[in-house]
Amino acid sequence: MSLKLITPAHHYQPSFQGYIQELGEEERYPFVLDLDATDFEAYLIRLQEIEQGTNLPTGHMPSSTYWLMEDDELIGVSNLRHGLNDTIRHLGGHIGLSIRPSRRGQGLSKILLQQTIDKASAMGIESLHIHCYRHNTASARMIMACGGVLESEVILEQESESKIVQRYLCAVSSTRQ
Ligand SMILES: CC(C)(COP(=O)(O)OP(=O)(O)OC[C@H]1O[C@@H](n2cnc3c(N)ncnc32)[C@H](O)[C@@H]1OP(=O)(O)O)[C@@H](O)C(=O)NCCC(=O)NCCS
């Protein structure tokens, strides 16, 4: 299996569309999968703007989006915030990601998260905050497998239900030159 982490690219649009179709109605992670990609060129430009911190919605931080590819197939999507503000430090954290539904349960999230952590390391980020719902066992196990240590839990009140969010810290050794 040959996997590589890339910056989103025009060439893989068909696989991206297949990925979105597979997600169906499930909640989308990371947030960049919620953006309108009908005009794919415009979508790629928007991702670049988000990376450069241009025209960000209030409260957002600049972030980079990565695609985990196996040949021409998009396997997973991650988003790495370059920094945190108080709101995102409380809930959100540095990294959001997902794996293509048909490829889950094969250990691929750990590869995607580790490669995204390596990007953070290259940016000089020394301590990563990674959050997930407590009921999301696969996500929690993925984070721990990549060195995350549970730091705290907070309750998120959402409409009529409340959910527990686990907040993990992951020490990163900087590889920035
Ligand atoms: C969470 C998610 C990324 C996991 O991806 P995945 O590729 O299926 O996970 P992996 O196969 O790498 O497994 C990671 C760990 O979770 C465990 N796991 C996988 N699927 C599981 C499941 N359905 N239930 C419980 N544990 C599970 C694995 O055994 C592994 O743990 P281990 O290393 O201790 O053995 C994937 O389910 C997903 O994309 N979910 C939707 C988006 C999301 O929830 N993202 C996380 C929040 S940002």
The ligand as a MOL file (V3000), in Angstrom:
LIG
                    3D

  0  0  0     0  0            999 V3000
M  V30 BEGIN CTAB
M  V30 COUNTS 48 50 0 0 0
M  V30 BEGIN ATOM
M  V30 1 C -12.5710 8.2650 13.8450 0
M  V30 2 C -12.0150 7.7620 12.4990 0
M  V30 3 C -11.0960 8.8260 11.9100 0
M  V30 4 C -11.2070 6.4680 12.7640 0
M  V30 5 O -10.6840 6.0450 11.5220 0
M  V30 6 P -10.2820 4.5400 11.2350 0
M  V30 7 O -9.3360 4.5420 10.0850 0
M  V30 8 O -11.4920 3.6920 11.1330 0
M  V30 9 O -9.5110 4.1330 12.5860 0
M  V30 10 P -8.3220 3.0850 12.6810 0
M  V30 11 O -8.6480 1.8610 11.8950 0
M  V30 12 O -7.0310 3.7970 12.3880 0
M  V30 13 O -8.3920 2.7210 14.2240 0
M  V30 14 C -7.9870 3.6250 15.2290 0
M  V30 15 C -8.2210 2.9600 16.5830 0
M  V30 16 O -9.6250 2.8740 16.8160 0
M  V30 17 C -10.0380 1.5210 16.9450 0
M  V30 18 N -11.2930 1.4190 16.2130 0
M  V30 19 C -11.4840 1.5260 14.8880 0
M  V30 20 N -12.7900 1.4540 14.6160 0
M  V30 21 C -13.4180 1.3100 15.7950 0
M  V30 22 C -14.7800 1.2020 16.1740 0
M  V30 23 N -15.7560 1.2070 15.2410 0
M  V30 24 N -15.0720 1.0930 17.4850 0
M  V30 25 C -14.1110 1.0880 18.4090 0
M  V30 26 N -12.7760 1.2010 18.1210 0
M  V30 27 C -12.4630 1.3060 16.8260 0
M  V30 28 C -8.9320 0.6910 16.3280 0
M  V30 29 O -8.8630 -0.5900 16.8910 0
M  V30 30 C -7.7170 1.5420 16.6700 0
M  V30 31 O -7.3710 1.3670 18.0310 0
M  V30 32 P -6.0450 0.6000 18.4670 0
M  V30 33 O -4.8980 1.3160 17.8060 0
M  V30 34 O -6.0350 0.7470 19.9540 0
M  V30 35 O -6.2220 -0.7990 17.9760 0
M  V30 36 C -13.1650 7.4030 11.5060 0
M  V30 37 O -14.0760 6.5500 12.1620 0
M  V30 38 C -13.9050 8.6120 10.9630 0
M  V30 39 O -13.5120 9.1860 9.9460 0
M  V30 40 N -15.0030 8.9960 11.6410 0
M  V30 41 C -15.8090 10.1590 11.2470 0
M  V30 42 C -15.1010 11.4610 11.5250 0
M  V30 43 C -14.6210 11.5710 12.9570 0
M  V30 44 O -15.2570 11.1290 13.9000 0
M  V30 45 N -13.4350 12.1660 13.1160 0
M  V30 46 C -12.8330 12.3510 14.4250 0
M  V30 47 C -13.2060 13.6490 15.0260 0
M  V30 48 S -12.2890 14.9930 14.3420 0
M  V30 END ATOM
M  V30 BEGIN BOND
M  V30 1 1 1 2
M  V30 2 1 2 3
M  V30 3 1 2 4
M  V30 4 1 2 36
M  V30 5 1 4 5
M  V30 6 1 5 6
M  V30 7 2 6 7
M  V30 8 1 6 8
M  V30 9 1 6 9
M  V30 10 1 9 10
M  V30 11 2 10 11
M  V30 12 1 10 12
M  V30 13 1 10 13
M  V30 14 1 13 14
M  V30 15 1 14 15
M  V30 16 1 15 16
M  V30 17 1 15 30
M  V30 18 1 16 17
M  V30 19 1 17 18
M  V30 20 1 17 28
M  V30 21 1 18 19
M  V30 22 1 18 27
M  V30 23 2 19 20
M  V30 24 1 20 21
M  V30 25 1 21 22
M  V30 26 2 21 27
M  V30 27 1 22 23
M  V30 28 2 22 24
M  V30 29 1 24 25
M  V30 30 2 25 26
M  V30 31 1 26 27
M  V30 32 1 28 29
M  V30 33 1 28 30
M  V30 34 1 30 31
M  V30 35 1 31 32
M  V30 36 2 32 33
M  V30 37 1 32 34
M  V30 38 1 32 35
M  V30 39 1 36 37
M  V30 40 1 36 38
M  V30 41 2 38 39
M  V30 42 1 38 40
M  V30 43 1 40 41
M  V30 44 1 41 42
M  V30 45 1 42 43
M  V30 46 2 43 44
M  V30 47 1 43 45
M  V30 48 1 45 46
M  V30 49 1 46 47
M  V30 50 1 47 48
M  V30 END BOND
M  V30 END CTAB
M  END
